[in-house]
Amino acid sequence: KQEVTQIPAALSVPEGENLVLNCSFTDSAIYNLQWFRQDPGKGLTSLLLIQSSQREQTSGRLNASLDKSSGRSTLYIAASQPGDSATYLCAVHSSGTYKYIFGTGTRLKVLA
Amino acid sequence: DTAVSQTPKYLVTQMGNDKSIKCEQNLGHDTMYWYKQDSKKFLKIMFSYNNKELIINETVPNRFSPKSPDKAHLNLHINSLELGDSAVYFCASSQDLGQGYTFGSGTRLTVV
């Protein structure tokens, strides 16, 4: 049974810092892994999707990596801004299933 | 223009009532989902439909009944609402296995 864990649960950083959010999963047989952002009271916005055959994906200041064999993914945010404050969710799509298993999220606060 | 739209956005109702939440996607995706986000912000899948066929039913009480009249719509009907049903319900869609999700903005259900 796939389990997804995100560390840390919460993080506060000053503006301008580079930071890393971690996601680990127990079953390496996956189709893909997707990182989402959720603002308070809002829906989920897709940030990056990494297929199982890929090692990383980049979009602007965001870079997500995937190490399937060790069951880990990281989301790197460069030069953080107050507008990056949100909850970041990692979701893993296990092979042979029609569902994502979500992590518990990392609540990020970037201080101006 | 909204890719995945849910209605209503907010729903406040009394215990014992029956209510429905509607979801429509205009992305041409084959698969649609309902997820529940509890008070601790944890997202868990409830149902998944692929081409109008139910493919996932995650031990959800049978008071919850999804209906997919066509590929673009997946509605959620809830009978005899209970206090514990209060949560945010998210609809999502994906093209197929191995593809990323697009989420709706959520329906906040409050049972009083």
Interface residues (C-beta under 8 A of the other chain):
Chain A: Y31 N32 Q34 F36 Q38 G41 K42 G43 L44 T45 S46 L49 Q51 T87 L89 A91 H93 T97 Y98 K99 Y100 I101 F102 T104 G105
Chain B: T31 Y33 K40 K41 F42 L43 K44 I45 S48 N50 I55 I56 E58 F90 A92 L97 G98 Q99 G100 Y101 T102 F103 G104 S105 G106 R108
